[in-house]
Amino acid sequence: MSEQEPQNVAAFKAWLVQNGARIHPDVLFEPVASGFNVVAGSDVPADTTVVSIPFSLAITPALSRSALGTLFANAGATVPELNELSERQLVCTYLCMHWIAESSNSQGALQHGPYINTLPSPEKLRTPLHFTPAEVDAFRGSNLYGATLDRRRDWEVEWEQCKTVVNAANPSWAAAFTWERYLTASTYLSSRAFPSTVLSESPTLVTTASSYPVLLPGIDALNHARGHSVSWVVSSPSASSPTSAEPSISLVIHAPTPRGAELLNNYGPKPNSELILGYGFSLPNNPDDTIVLKIGGPSAASASSSQGGSASSPGKWEVGRGARGAEPVWEAVLAAVRAQGGDEEDEDEEGDAIEDELCAADMLAEMAQSLYDRLPPFPPANKAEMRPEVVEMLGHYLEGQRNILQSLVSFARDKEAQALQRAREEGLDIVDEEDEEAED
């Protein structure tokens, strides 16, 4: 471990301190293939505040909008369309303009150059939009493959909208506002941002309908460790601390860190699908892995809203390892089966209910098995064309998806067995389709 840090890191640390931040003297930035790891220069005891920054250093949509407005005004342009950009677009455009217009930044509108100069170069980024075509194709058949295509399409639309706004201010800037730059800025945001809920009196990583992504220079340099004990602490100015002119946010690490070991943060529980898509890494045997299931039909959508499905995406359900979260999925499938049966009255109501459950169990098992069978093979046939770290991510991801889908098939078969047991107890003549097929 070298204690001589690169020049861009030294400039970044000096910039942090000049702007009211505090960084522990034993925090060192160590160059690695993916950029930098933050390591302990000497033994760091438990409950140490490693980084603290004032709220004003955070890159927020409001700061980005104000800075871009100033930058455009300095260029002699008023661009009302700036107010039409989303929170994500504002931050990404602000980041991009550091590469495009910083040399003409006479009024200091672009404040975060020293921070951006420490971020990984594009060739070091490993989210799926930075994969090669062969690497993307290795995920074909999985939910993550479709999510990758969706994200690229969405971000390209965002980029075109932002480029139009920049062009209204300065056409030469727009010419330099390339897709590659916007993709890089977007990846920085997806891989380093925290929800704005951390900038509150009671900081939390839980997103809300009104929260938005923010970048926290210095704090966002620490990598993720699942279950790592950390605290977010917000300090507000008070009469007893006149030197504190504004609130600040600090990261406290509760576990001791020996010299040379990495200082780590905890981003909260995240499945490998989210870690790969947004951050560019994965965890082996990730306990937080999930799969998103889609169940069509109005009855499923109604069940989704009443049983804990996604409010923003009716008919979508998230299931984890051990069939965690499968009960609401079961209720949605059962509701869909009952809806297909109509509302006709029948004398044998109990028999019909059991028949519905058997049908729903079979439907759920077939759906899970079909998704399992569609997953791509591992190791992939084109492994030689892929970078080792991408192969590793694919392996971690597929292990979790297969585990979850197997548990969902078992869950459905348990529901089937329960329904057959009820039928026997009620003395109902229910034919097990598998037994019937075996007899044929």
C-alpha positions as CSV (number, residue, x, y, z in Angstrom):
1,M,0.0,0.0,0.0
2,S,1.4,3.3,-1.1
3,E,0.6,6.4,1.0
4,Q,1.5,8.6,-2.0
5,E,-1.8,9.4,-3.6
6,P,-2.3,10.5,-7.3
7,Q,-2.4,14.2,-8.0
8,N,-6.1,14.2,-8.9
9,V,-6.9,12.7,-5.5
10,A,-4.7,15.3,-3.7
11,A,-6.5,18.1,-5.5
12,F,-9.9,16.5,-4.7
13,K,-9.1,16.3,-1.0
14,A,-7.9,19.9,-0.9
15,W,-11.0,21.0,-2.7
16,L,-13.2,19.1,-0.1
17,V,-11.5,20.8,2.8
18,Q,-11.6,24.3,1.1
19,N,-15.3,23.9,0.8
20,G,-16.0,22.9,4.4
21,A,-15.7,19.1,4.3
22,R,-13.7,17.0,6.7
23,I,-11.9,13.8,5.7
24,H,-10.2,11.5,8.2
25,P,-6.4,11.8,7.8
26,D,-6.1,7.9,7.5
27,V,-8.4,7.8,4.5
28,L,-6.3,6.9,1.5
29,F,-7.4,6.4,-2.2
30,E,-5.7,3.4,-3.6
31,P,-5.7,2.9,-7.5
32,V,-7.3,-0.3,-8.7
33,A,-8.5,-1.6,-12.0
34,S,-12.0,-0.1,-11.5
35,G,-10.8,3.3,-10.3
36,F,-10.0,3.8,-6.6
37,N,-10.6,1.9,-3.4
38,V,-10.7,3.8,-0.1
39,V,-8.4,2.1,2.4
40,A,-7.1,2.8,5.9
41,G,-3.7,4.4,6.1
42,S,-3.4,3.1,9.7
43,D,-5.7,1.3,12.1
44,V,-9.0,3.1,12.2
45,P,-11.0,2.4,15.4
46,A,-14.7,1.6,15.6
47,D,-17.2,4.4,15.4
48,T,-15.0,6.7,13.3
49,T,-16.4,9.5,11.2
50,V,-14.5,9.0,7.9
51,V,-16.0,11.7,5.8
52,S,-18.2,14.7,6.5
53,I,-19.4,17.2,3.8
54,P,-21.7,20.2,4.0
55,F,-25.0,19.9,2.1
56,S,-23.8,22.6,-0.3
57,L,-21.2,20.2,-1.8
58,A,-23.9,17.6,-2.7
59,I,-24.8,17.5,-6.4
60,T,-28.6,17.9,-6.4
61,P,-31.1,18.7,-9.1
62,A,-31.6,22.2,-7.7
63,L,-27.9,22.9,-7.7
64,S,-27.6,21.5,-11.2
65,R,-30.5,23.6,-12.5
66,S,-29.1,26.8,-11.0
67,A,-25.6,26.1,-12.3
68,L,-26.8,25.3,-15.8
69,G,-28.9,28.5,-15.8
70,T,-25.9,30.6,-14.8
71,L,-23.7,28.9,-17.4
72,F,-26.2,29.4,-20.2
73,A,-26.8,33.0,-19.1
74,N,-23.0,33.6,-19.2
75,A,-23.2,32.4,-22.8
76,G,-25.9,35.0,-23.5
77,A,-28.8,32.5,-23.6
78,T,-32.0,32.1,-21.7
79,V,-33.3,28.5,-22.0
80,P,-36.7,28.0,-20.4
81,E,-36.7,24.3,-21.6
82,L,-34.2,23.7,-18.8
83,N,-37.1,23.6,-16.4
84,E,-38.6,20.7,-18.3
85,L,-35.7,18.3,-17.7
86,S,-36.1,15.6,-15.1
87,E,-34.0,15.5,-11.9
88,R,-31.8,12.8,-13.4
89,Q,-31.3,14.8,-16.6
90,L,-30.4,18.0,-14.7
91,V,-27.6,16.2,-12.7
92,C,-26.3,14.3,-15.8
93,T,-26.2,17.5,-17.9
94,Y,-24.4,19.3,-15.1
95,L,-21.8,16.6,-15.0
96,C,-21.4,16.6,-18.8
97,M,-20.9,20.3,-19.0
98,H,-17.7,20.0,-16.9
99,W,-16.1,18.2,-19.8
100,I,-17.5,20.5,-22.4
101,A,-17.6,24.1,-21.0
102,E,-15.3,24.2,-18.0
103,S,-12.7,26.2,-19.9
104,S,-15.2,29.0,-20.5
105,N,-16.6,28.8,-16.9
106,S,-15.7,32.4,-16.0
107,Q,-18.3,32.8,-13.4
108,G,-17.6,29.5,-11.6
109,A,-21.0,27.9,-12.3
110,L,-19.4,24.5,-12.7
111,Q,-18.1,23.7,-9.2
112,H,-17.3,20.0,-9.1
113,G,-14.4,19.5,-11.5
114,P,-12.0,18.2,-8.8
115,Y,-14.6,15.6,-7.8
116,I,-15.4,14.5,-11.4
117,N,-11.6,14.1,-12.1
118,T,-11.4,11.3,-9.6
119,L,-14.3,9.2,-11.1
120,P,-13.5,6.1,-13.2
121,S,-12.9,6.6,-16.9
122,P,-15.5,5.1,-19.2
123,E,-13.5,2.1,-20.1
124,K,-13.4,1.1,-16.4
125,L,-17.2,1.1,-16.0
126,R,-18.9,-2.3,-15.9
127,T,-22.6,-1.7,-15.9
128,P,-24.5,-3.6,-18.8
129,L,-24.6,-0.5,-21.0
130,H,-20.8,-0.7,-21.0
131,F,-20.8,-4.4,-21.9
132,T,-19.7,-5.6,-25.3
133,P,-22.5,-7.0,-27.6
134,A,-21.3,-10.5,-26.8
135,E,-21.5,-9.8,-23.1
136,V,-25.0,-8.4,-23.3
137,D,-26.1,-11.4,-25.4
138,A,-24.9,-13.8,-22.7
139,F,-27.8,-12.5,-20.5
140,R,-30.4,-13.1,-23.2
141,G,-33.5,-14.9,-21.8
142,S,-33.2,-13.2,-18.4
143,N,-35.1,-10.2,-16.9
144,L,-31.8,-8.3,-16.8
145,Y,-31.3,-8.6,-20.5
146,G,-34.7,-6.8,-21.1
147,A,-33.9,-4.3,-18.4
148,T,-30.6,-3.4,-20.1
149,L,-32.4,-2.8,-23.4
150,D,-35.1,-0.7,-21.7
151,R,-32.5,1.4,-19.9
152,R,-30.5,2.1,-23.0
153,R,-33.6,3.2,-24.9
154,D,-34.8,5.4,-22.0
155,W,-31.4,7.0,-21.5
156,E,-31.0,7.7,-25.2
157,V,-34.3,9.5,-25.2
158,E,-33.1,11.5,-22.2
159,W,-29.9,12.4,-23.9
160,E,-31.6,13.7,-27.0
161,Q,-33.8,15.9,-24.9
162,C,-30.8,17.3,-22.9
163,K,-28.9,17.9,-26.1
164,T,-31.7,20.0,-27.5
165,V,-31.6,22.1,-24.4
166,V,-27.8,22.5,-24.6
167,N,-28.1,23.4,-28.3
168,A,-30.5,26.2,-27.4
169,A,-27.7,27.7,-25.3
170,N,-24.7,27.0,-27.5
171,P,-24.6,24.8,-30.6
172,S,-20.9,24.0,-30.3
173,W,-21.6,22.7,-26.8
174,A,-24.3,20.5,-28.2
175,A,-22.0,19.1,-30.8
176,A,-19.7,17.9,-27.9
177,F,-22.7,16.7,-25.9
178,T,-22.2,13.1,-27.1
179,W,-24.1,9.9,-26.2
180,E,-20.8,8.5,-24.7
181,R,-20.5,11.4,-22.4
182,Y,-24.2,11.3,-21.3
183,L,-23.9,7.5,-20.8
184,T,-20.8,8.1,-18.6
185,A,-22.6,10.7,-16.5
186,S,-25.7,8.6,-16.2
187,T,-23.6,5.7,-15.0
188,Y,-21.9,7.8,-12.4
189,L,-25.3,8.8,-11.1
190,S,-26.7,5.2,-11.1
191,S,-23.6,3.8,-9.4
192,R,-22.8,6.5,-6.9
193,A,-26.1,8.4,-6.0
194,F,-28.0,8.1,-2.8
195,P,-31.6,9.1,-2.3
196,S,-32.2,12.7,-1.2
197,T,-33.8,11.3,2.0
198,V,-30.2,11.1,3.4
199,L,-30.2,14.9,3.4
200,S,-32.7,15.2,6.2
201,E,-32.8,15.5,10.0
202,S,-33.3,11.7,10.2
203,P,-31.3,10.4,7.2
204,T,-32.4,7.2,5.6
205,L,-31.6,5.2,2.4
206,V,-35.3,4.5,1.9
207,T,-36.6,6.1,-1.3
208,T,-39.9,7.8,-1.4
209,A,-42.2,9.1,-4.2
210,S,-40.7,12.5,-3.8
211,S,-37.0,11.6,-3.3
212,Y,-34.4,12.0,-6.0
213,P,-30.8,11.0,-6.6
214,V,-28.0,13.1,-5.1
215,L,-24.2,12.7,-5.3
216,L,-22.2,13.1,-2.2
217,P,-18.5,13.8,-3.1
218,G,-16.1,12.0,-0.8
219,I,-18.8,9.8,0.8
220,D,-19.7,8.1,-2.5
221,A,-16.1,7.0,-2.9
222,L,-16.5,4.1,-0.5
223,N,-17.6,0.7,-1.9
224,H,-20.5,-1.4,-0.7
225,A,-20.4,-4.2,1.8
226,R,-23.7,-6.0,2.6
227,G,-24.5,-5.8,6.3
228,H,-21.6,-3.5,7.1
229,S,-22.4,-1.4,10.2
230,V,-22.5,2.3,9.3
231,S,-24.5,5.4,10.3
232,W,-25.4,8.5,8.5
233,V,-25.3,11.5,10.8
234,V,-26.7,14.9,9.9
235,S,-25.4,17.9,11.9
236,S,-27.4,21.1,11.8
237,P,-26.0,24.6,12.7
238,S,-26.7,25.8,16.2
239,A,-25.9,28.7,18.4
240,S,-23.3,26.6,20.2
241,S,-21.4,25.9,17.0
242,P,-21.2,29.3,15.2
243,T,-18.6,27.9,12.8
244,S,-21.2,25.6,11.3
245,A,-23.0,27.8,8.8
246,E,-25.0,25.0,7.2
247,P,-26.0,21.3,7.8
248,S,-23.5,18.6,7.0
249,I,-23.8,14.9,6.5
250,S,-21.2,12.4,7.8
251,L,-20.5,8.7,7.4
252,V,-19.6,6.8,10.5
253,I,-18.1,3.3,10.3
254,H,-18.8,1.3,13.4
255,A,-16.5,-1.6,12.8
256,P,-12.7,-1.2,13.3
257,T,-10.7,-1.2,10.1
258,P,-7.0,-2.4,10.2
259,R,-4.3,-0.7,8.3
260,G,-4.4,-1.5,4.6
261,A,-8.0,-2.8,4.7
262,E,-10.8,-1.2,2.6
263,L,-13.1,1.3,4.3
264,L,-16.6,0.3,3.3
265,N,-20.1,1.8,3.2
266,N,-23.4,-0.1,3.1
267,Y,-25.8,0.9,0.4
268,G,-28.6,-1.1,1.9
269,P,-30.1,-4.5,0.8
270,K,-29.9,-4.8,-3.0
271,P,-30.4,-7.8,-5.4
272,N,-27.7,-8.6,-7.9
273,S,-30.0,-7.5,-10.7
274,E,-29.9,-3.9,-9.2
275,L,-26.2,-4.1,-8.4
276,I,-25.2,-5.2,-11.9
277,L,-27.5,-2.8,-13.7
278,G,-26.8,0.2,-11.6
279,Y,-23.4,-0.3,-10.1
280,G,-21.5,-2.8,-12.2
281,F,-20.7,-5.5,-9.6
282,S,-22.4,-8.5,-7.9
283,L,-22.3,-10.5,-4.7
284,P,-22.0,-14.3,-4.6
285,N,-25.1,-16.1,-3.1
286,N,-26.7,-12.7,-2.5
287,P,-29.5,-13.2,0.1
288,D,-31.3,-10.1,-1.2
289,D,-31.7,-11.5,-4.7
290,T,-35.2,-11.2,-6.2
291,I,-37.0,-11.8,-9.5
292,V,-39.8,-9.6,-10.8
293,L,-42.8,-11.5,-12.1
294,K,-45.5,-10.1,-14.4
295,I,-49.1,-11.3,-14.2
296,G,-51.6,-9.9,-16.7
297,G,-55.3,-9.3,-16.4
298,P,-57.4,-6.8,-14.4
299,S,-57.9,-9.3,-11.6
300,A,-54.1,-9.6,-11.1
301,A,-53.7,-5.8,-11.2
302,S,-56.4,-5.5,-8.6
303,A,-54.7,-8.1,-6.4
304,S,-51.4,-6.3,-6.9
305,S,-52.8,-3.1,-5.4
306,S,-54.3,-4.9,-2.4
307,Q,-51.7,-7.5,-1.7
308,G,-48.4,-5.6,-1.8
309,G,-47.5,-5.5,-5.5
310,S,-45.8,-2.6,-7.2
311,A,-47.9,0.5,-7.0
312,S,-46.1,2.0,-10.0
313,S,-46.3,-1.2,-12.0
314,P,-49.6,-3.0,-11.4
315,G,-49.4,-6.7,-12.1
316,K,-45.7,-6.9,-11.1
317,W,-44.5,-8.9,-8.1
318,E,-41.1,-9.3,-6.5
319,V,-40.1,-12.7,-5.1
320,G,-36.9,-13.5,-3.2
321,R,-35.0,-16.6,-2.2
322,G,-37.0,-19.2,-0.2
323,A,-40.1,-18.0,-2.1
324,R,-40.1,-14.8,0.0
325,G,-43.0,-12.7,-1.2
326,A,-44.6,-15.6,-3.1
327,E,-47.9,-15.5,-1.1
328,P,-49.2,-12.3,-2.8
329,V,-48.2,-13.8,-6.2
330,W,-50.2,-16.8,-5.3
331,E,-53.2,-14.7,-4.5
332,A,-52.9,-12.8,-7.8
333,V,-52.8,-16.1,-9.8
334,L,-55.7,-17.5,-7.9
335,A,-57.7,-14.3,-8.5
336,A,-56.9,-14.6,-12.2
337,V,-58.1,-18.2,-12.3
338,R,-61.3,-17.3,-10.4
339,A,-62.0,-14.5,-12.8
340,Q,-61.7,-16.8,-15.8
341,G,-64.3,-19.1,-14.2
342,G,-66.9,-16.4,-14.2
343,D,-69.4,-15.6,-11.5
344,E,-71.8,-18.5,-12.2
345,E,-73.2,-20.1,-9.0
346,D,-72.5,-23.7,-8.5
347,E,-73.8,-26.1,-5.9
348,D,-70.4,-27.5,-5.2
349,E,-68.7,-24.3,-4.0
350,E,-66.0,-26.1,-2.0
351,G,-65.2,-28.3,-4.9
352,D,-64.9,-25.4,-7.2
353,A,-62.6,-23.6,-4.8
354,I,-60.3,-26.5,-4.6
355,E,-60.3,-26.9,-8.4
356,D,-59.4,-23.3,-8.7
357,E,-56.5,-23.7,-6.3
358,L,-55.2,-26.8,-8.2
359,C,-55.4,-24.9,-11.4
360,A,-53.6,-21.8,-9.9
361,A,-50.9,-24.0,-8.4
362,D,-50.3,-25.6,-11.8
363,M,-50.3,-22.3,-13.6
364,L,-47.8,-20.8,-11.1
365,A,-45.5,-23.8,-11.3
366,E,-45.6,-23.8,-15.1
367,M,-44.8,-20.0,-15.2
368,A,-41.9,-20.4,-12.8
369,Q,-40.5,-23.4,-14.7
370,S,-40.9,-21.6,-18.0
371,L,-38.8,-18.7,-16.7
372,Y,-36.3,-21.1,-15.4
373,D,-36.0,-22.9,-18.7
374,R,-35.5,-19.6,-20.6
375,L,-32.5,-18.5,-18.5
376,P,-29.3,-18.6,-20.4
377,P,-26.7,-21.3,-19.8
378,F,-23.7,-21.0,-17.5
379,P,-20.9,-20.9,-18.3
380,P,-21.9,-19.2,-21.5
381,A,-20.9,-20.6,-24.9
382,N,-19.2,-17.3,-25.7
383,K,-17.2,-17.2,-22.4
384,A,-14.0,-16.6,-24.3
385,E,-15.4,-13.4,-25.8
386,M,-16.3,-12.0,-22.3
387,R,-14.3,-10.2,-19.7
388,P,-13.8,-12.3,-16.5
389,E,-15.6,-9.8,-14.2
390,V,-18.7,-9.9,-16.5
391,V,-18.6,-13.7,-16.5
392,E,-18.6,-13.6,-12.7
393,M,-21.5,-11.2,-12.6
394,L,-23.5,-13.5,-14.9
395,G,-22.8,-16.5,-12.7
396,H,-23.8,-14.7,-9.5
397,Y,-27.0,-13.4,-11.1
398,L,-28.1,-16.7,-12.7
399,E,-27.4,-18.6,-9.5
400,G,-29.9,-16.3,-7.7
401,Q,-32.5,-16.4,-10.4
402,R,-32.5,-20.2,-10.6
403,N,-32.6,-20.6,-6.8
404,I,-35.6,-18.3,-6.6
405,L,-37.5,-19.9,-9.4
406,Q,-36.9,-23.4,-8.0
407,S,-38.2,-22.2,-4.7
408,L,-41.3,-20.8,-6.4
409,V,-42.0,-24.2,-8.2
410,S,-41.7,-25.9,-4.8
411,F,-44.1,-23.3,-3.3
412,A,-46.6,-24.0,-6.0
413,R,-46.4,-27.7,-5.5
414,D,-46.9,-27.3,-1.8
415,K,-50.1,-25.3,-2.6
416,E,-51.2,-28.2,-4.8
417,A,-50.6,-30.7,-2.1
418,Q,-52.5,-28.7,0.4
419,A,-55.5,-28.4,-2.0
420,L,-55.5,-32.2,-2.6
421,Q,-55.3,-32.9,1.1
422,R,-58.3,-30.6,1.7
423,A,-60.2,-32.5,-1.1
424,R,-59.5,-35.8,0.6
425,E,-60.7,-34.5,3.9
426,E,-63.9,-33.2,2.4
427,G,-64.4,-36.5,0.6
428,L,-64.3,-34.8,-2.8
429,D,-63.5,-36.7,-6.0
430,I,-60.6,-34.6,-7.3
431,V,-58.4,-36.2,-10.0
432,D,-54.7,-35.4,-9.8
433,E,-53.7,-34.6,-13.4
434,E,-50.2,-36.0,-12.9
435,D,-51.7,-39.4,-11.7
436,E,-54.1,-39.3,-14.6
437,E,-51.4,-38.7,-17.1
438,A,-49.4,-41.6,-15.6
439,E,-52.3,-44.0,-16.0
440,D,-52.7,-43.0,-19.7
